[in-house]
Amino acid sequence: MRDHALGMAVVLGLLAAACGPTGASVCACELAPLSPQASERSPQRGLRWWGRVDGRDILCIRRGTVWVVHEEGEPIVEADFRLERPLPAEPVQVSVRKLRGRGRVEVIQQPSRENNFTARILIEDRKSGSDRYEIEVFW
């Protein structure tokens, strides 16, 4: 309890010093969390992709290059993308959000040194005919 009170006194002293000698009763200072997550960046959108899928395809991203590996069914048509920033050549956590499409979309391989920092995303449409897909990829 004494350590907690001492810690609070130090924090309050730092706040008072940061707010200055104005004698104001309200300070606009904020305390940042002291957890390890405070220093980590939240994922930002790096890529937006869209196209008509009828089967199984793998979307690959390496640095500033994006390509599709067609695995089965009909080839993708009407596809395009907007790369907002290159995928870093370092281990990062990639995630995907499906905005449109009836099938499965998921990250199947994270970038690593072993795969030359390439992210791979499965886009799978098992139903009859093609469907329009739109995804956002974050890192």
C-alpha positions in Angstrom: 0.0 0.0 0.0 2.9 2.4 0.9 4.5 1.6 -2.5 1.3 2.4 -4.3 0.9 5.7 -2.5 4.5 6.6 -3.3 4.0 5.7 -6.9 0.8 7.9 -7.1 2.7 10.8 -5.4 5.4 10.5 -8.1 2.8 10.4 -10.9 0.9 13.4 -9.4 4.2 15.3 -9.1 5.1 14.6 -12.7 1.6 15.8 -13.7 2.0 19.0 -11.7 5.4 19.6 -13.3 4.0 19.0 -16.8 1.0 21.3 -16.3 3.2 24.1 -15.1 3.0 26.6 -12.2 -0.4 28.1 -13.3 -2.3 26.7 -10.3 -4.9 25.4 -12.6 -7.1 22.7 -11.1 -7.7 20.9 -14.4 -4.8 19.5 -16.4 -5.0 18.5 -20.0 -2.2 15.9 -19.6 -2.9 12.2 -20.2 -1.1 9.2 -18.8 0.0 6.7 -21.4 -0.5 3.0 -20.4 2.7 1.4 -19.2 2.0 -1.9 -20.9 4.1 -3.3 -23.8 1.2 -2.8 -26.2 1.5 1.0 -25.8 4.6 1.0 -27.9 3.3 -1.4 -30.6 1.6 0.1 -33.7 -1.8 -1.1 -34.7 -2.1 -2.7 -38.1 -2.8 -0.4 -41.0 -4.4 -1.2 -44.3 -1.7 -2.1 -46.8 -3.8 -3.5 -49.7 -7.3 -3.5 -51.1 -8.1 -6.2 -53.7 -11.2 -7.0 -55.7 -12.1 -9.5 -58.4 -14.5 -12.3 -59.5 -13.5 -15.7 -58.1 -14.8 -19.1 -59.1 -12.7 -21.7 -57.4 -9.5 -21.5 -55.3 -6.9 -18.9 -55.7 -4.0 -17.6 -53.6 -3.3 -13.9 -53.4 0.5 -13.3 -52.8 2.1 -10.1 -51.5 5.8 -9.5 -51.3 7.1 -5.9 -50.7 5.5 -3.9 -53.6 4.4 -6.8 -55.7 1.0 -8.5 -55.8 0.1 -11.6 -57.8 -2.4 -14.5 -57.9 -1.6 -18.2 -58.0 -4.7 -19.9 -59.6 -5.2 -23.4 -58.1 -8.6 -24.7 -59.3 -11.8 -23.7 -61.0 -12.0 -20.8 -63.4 -9.3 -18.1 -63.4 -10.0 -14.8 -61.6 -11.5 -12.1 -63.8 -12.2 -8.3 -63.4 -9.4 -8.2 -60.7 -7.5 -5.1 -59.6 -6.0 -3.8 -56.4 -4.7 -0.7 -54.7 -1.4 -1.2 -52.8 -1.3 1.5 -50.2 2.1 0.6 -48.8 4.6 -2.2 -49.5 4.7 -5.2 -47.2 7.9 -4.8 -45.1 10.8 -7.2 -45.6 10.6 -8.2 -41.9 8.2 -10.4 -39.9 4.9 -8.6 -39.5 1.4 -10.0 -38.6 -0.9 -9.9 -41.6 -4.7 -10.1 -41.3 -7.5 -9.9 -43.8 -11.0 -8.6 -43.8 -13.6 -9.8 -46.3 -15.8 -6.9 -47.4 -17.7 -8.8 -50.1 -17.9 -12.4 -51.3 -19.7 -15.6 -50.3 -16.8 -18.0 -49.7 -13.8 -18.3 -47.5 -11.0 -15.8 -47.3 -8.1 -16.3 -44.8 -4.3 -15.7 -44.4 -2.7 -19.1 -45.0 1.0 -18.0 -44.6 2.5 -15.1 -42.7 5.6 -13.3 -44.1 8.9 -14.8 -42.8 12.5 -15.1 -43.7 11.8 -18.6 -44.9 9.3 -17.5 -47.6 11.1 -14.3 -48.5 8.6 -12.2 -46.5 5.7 -13.2 -48.7 2.1 -13.2 -47.3 -0.4 -15.7 -48.9 -4.1 -15.3 -48.7 -6.6 -18.0 -49.7 -9.7 -16.9 -51.6 -12.0 -19.8 -52.1 -15.4 -19.9 -53.7 -16.9 -23.4 -53.8 -20.4 -22.6 -55.0 -21.5 -22.8 -58.7 -20.5 -19.7 -60.7 -18.3 -16.8 -59.8 -18.8 -14.2 -57.1 -17.3 -10.8 -56.7 -14.9 -10.5 -53.8 -13.4 -7.5 -52.1 -10.9 -7.7 -49.3 -8.7 -5.5 -47.2 -5.3 -6.7 -46.0 -3.6 -5.2 -42.9 -0.1 -5.3 -41.5 
